């Protein structure tokens, strides 16, 4: 089974169990990010290290040439895919969920002004 087929089955299965806006958000993330890169790949060939690298790269640059995706968006992609793969395991489509080993992307901390830093720089 490929990720394309799994996505169709999973999205059809959850359609009546989640709110319509949630469903549309899941559908957008699956169709815009997961399927273009992994749609034709078979479930047993997915490797967590490859997926982690792909998500990390999405944080650095976006495939459509615009600015990088936010950590929040990338983590949403990861969470949706992780849930979809959990569905695949629960229903016997595959034996493992490689997304269980994929870590979330951490947002880079912004340089915030602090009183203590200000005092050290000005005295």
C-alpha positions in Angstrom: 0.0 0.0 0.0 1.2 3.5 -0.9 0.9 6.7 1.2 -1.6 7.9 -1.5 -3.9 5.0 -0.9 -3.5 5.2 2.9 -4.3 9.0 2.8 -7.5 8.4 0.9 -8.7 5.7 3.2 -7.7 7.6 6.4 -9.3 10.9 5.2 -12.5 9.1 4.2 -12.5 7.3 7.6 -12.1 10.4 9.8 -14.5 12.6 7.7 -17.5 12.1 10.1 -15.5 11.9 13.3 -13.8 15.3 13.3 -15.1 18.9 12.8 -15.3 20.1 9.2 -12.6 22.7 9.7 -10.3 20.1 11.3 -10.9 17.8 8.3 -10.1 20.5 5.8 -6.9 21.4 7.7 -5.8 17.7 7.7 -6.7 17.4 4.0 -4.6 20.5 3.1 -1.6 19.3 5.0 -1.7 15.8 3.5 -2.3 17.0 0.0 0.1 20.0 -0.1 3.0 18.5 1.8 3.0 14.8 2.5 1.6 13.4 -0.8 3.8 15.4 -3.2 6.9 14.1 -1.6 5.9 10.6 -0.3 2.6 9.8 -2.1 4.0 6.9 -4.2 6.1 5.4 -1.5 5.1 2.1 0.0 4.4 2.1 3.7 7.1 -0.4 4.7 9.8 1.6 3.0 9.3 4.7 5.1 12.3 5.6 7.4 12.1 7.9 10.3 15.5 9.4 9.7 14.4 10.4 6.1 11.2 11.9 7.3 13.0 13.8 10.1 15.5 15.2 7.5 12.6 16.2 5.2 10.8 18.1 8.0 14.0 19.8 9.1 14.5 20.9 5.5 11.0 22.3 5.3 11.9 24.5 8.2 14.8 25.9 6.3 13.0 26.4 3.0 9.6 25.8 1.5 9.3 23.7 -1.7 7.3 26.4 -3.5 10.2 28.8 -3.2 8.7 31.1 -0.6 9.9 31.6 2.9 10.4 28.6 5.2 7.4 27.0 6.9 6.9 27.9 10.6 7.7 25.3 13.2 4.0 25.2 14.0 3.1 24.2 10.5 5.8 21.6 10.3 4.7 20.1 13.6 1.1 20.1 12.3 2.3 18.1 9.3 4.2 15.7 11.5 1.2 15.2 13.9 -1.3 14.6 11.1 1.1 12.1 9.4 1.8 10.4 12.7 -1.9 10.0 13.3 -2.5 8.7 9.8 0.3 6.1 10.3 -1.1 5.1 13.6 -4.3 4.4 11.8 -2.4 2.3 9.3 -0.8 0.2 12.2 -4.1 -0.2 14.0 -5.7 -1.5 10.9 -3.0 -3.9 9.9 -1.7 -2.0 6.8 1.8 -1.8 8.2 3.7 -3.2 11.1 5.2 0.0 12.5 4.8 3.8 12.6 8.1 5.5 11.7 6.7 8.8 12.7 6.9 7.7 16.4 10.6 8.3 16.2 10.4 11.7 14.4 10.9 14.7 16.7 9.0 17.9 16.6 10.8 21.0 15.1 11.7 23.5 17.7 11.0 27.2 16.9 14.2 29.3 17.0 14.2 31.6 19.9 14.0 35.3 19.0 16.4 37.7 20.5 14.2 39.3 23.2 15.2 42.4 25.1 15.9 41.9 28.8 16.5 44.3 31.6 19.6 42.3 32.7 21.1 42.3 29.2 20.4 46.0 28.9 22.2 46.8 32.1 25.3 44.8 31.2 25.6 46.5 27.8 25.2 50.1 29.2 27.4 50.1 32.2 
